[in-house]
Amino acid sequence: MAIVRAGSYARGCRRQGQGMNNRRSNLEVIADILRLGEAGKTEIMYSANMSYRQLQKYLDFMVESGFLEMKVVPNPGIKYKVTKKGQRLLHSIDPILEQLGFQA
């Protein structure tokens, strides 16, 4: 019997028809955010189904990595827009999720 640590593959699995934990992997969350294209924090938070604290960590990482850029707009003030690098990442993630049997 293999022992699987918390935070490993099994925790993030969301395969259809299997009785595994329904938590999403980091790749799935990143893909969900990138698929929005351009959105404010509230829209991203609700669309990606995450808390504000989780959202802020992902946005900070994705902006620092160059996958998203911050855009100043009148209301809500700041929107996040997918960069070309982010688009390339999304085009790489989707086939991986599909091969793993995750919903893409």
C-alpha positions in Angstrom: 0.0 0.0 0.0 1.4 3.4 -1.0 1.3 6.3 1.4 0.3 9.6 -0.2 1.2 12.8 1.6 -1.2 15.7 1.9 -0.7 18.1 -1.0 0.2 15.3 -3.4 -1.5 14.1 -6.5 -4.4 12.3 -4.8 -5.5 15.4 -2.9 -6.1 17.4 -6.1 -7.7 14.7 -8.2 -11.1 15.4 -9.7 -11.6 12.6 -12.1 -15.1 11.9 -13.3 -16.7 8.8 -11.8 -14.1 8.2 -9.1 -14.6 8.6 -5.4 -11.6 10.9 -4.9 -11.5 14.2 -3.2 -13.2 17.0 -5.2 -10.5 19.6 -4.5 -9.0 21.1 -7.6 -5.3 21.0 -8.4 -3.3 24.2 -8.7 -3.3 23.7 -12.5 -7.1 23.6 -12.6 -7.4 26.8 -10.6 -4.8 28.6 -12.7 -6.6 27.4 -15.9 -10.0 28.6 -14.5 -8.5 32.1 -13.9 -6.8 32.3 -17.3 -10.0 31.2 -19.1 -11.7 34.4 -17.9 -9.5 36.6 -20.1 -10.1 39.9 -18.3 -11.9 40.3 -15.0 -11.9 42.1 -11.7 -11.2 40.3 -8.4 -14.8 39.7 -7.5 -15.6 38.1 -10.8 -12.5 35.9 -10.7 -13.2 34.9 -7.1 -16.8 33.8 -7.8 -16.0 32.2 -11.2 -13.0 30.3 -9.9 -14.9 29.5 -6.6 -12.3 30.5 -4.1 -11.9 32.7 -1.1 -10.4 36.2 -1.2 -7.3 34.9 0.5 -6.7 32.1 -2.0 -7.5 34.5 -4.9 -4.9 37.0 -3.7 -2.2 34.3 -3.6 -2.9 33.1 -7.1 -3.2 36.7 -8.5 0.1 37.7 -6.9 1.8 34.6 -8.3 0.3 35.0 -11.8 1.1 38.7 -12.1 4.7 38.2 -10.8 5.1 35.3 -13.3 3.8 37.3 -16.2 0.7 35.3 -16.9 -1.6 38.2 -15.9 -1.3 41.9 -16.0 -3.0 44.5 -13.9 -5.1 47.1 -15.8 -6.5 50.2 -14.2 -10.1 50.9 -15.1 -12.7 53.3 -13.6 -14.8 50.6 -11.9 -13.9 48.2 -10.2 -10.5 50.0 -10.2 -8.3 47.1 -11.3 -8.9 44.3 -13.7 -6.6 41.4 -14.5 -5.9 40.6 -18.1 -4.3 37.4 -19.5 -1.0 38.1 -21.2 0.3 36.3 -24.3 2.5 34.2 -21.9 -0.7 33.4 -20.0 -2.5 32.3 -23.2 0.4 30.0 -24.0 0.2 28.5 -20.6 -3.5 27.9 -20.9 -3.0 26.2 -24.2 -0.4 23.9 -22.5 -2.5 23.2 -19.4 -5.8 22.2 -21.2 -4.3 19.1 -23.0 -2.6 18.0 -19.8 -5.8 18.2 -17.8 -7.6 16.3 -20.6 -4.9 13.6 -20.6 -5.3 13.2 -16.9 -9.0 12.8 -17.2 -9.9 16.1 -15.5 -12.6 18.3 -16.8 -11.0 20.9 -19.0 
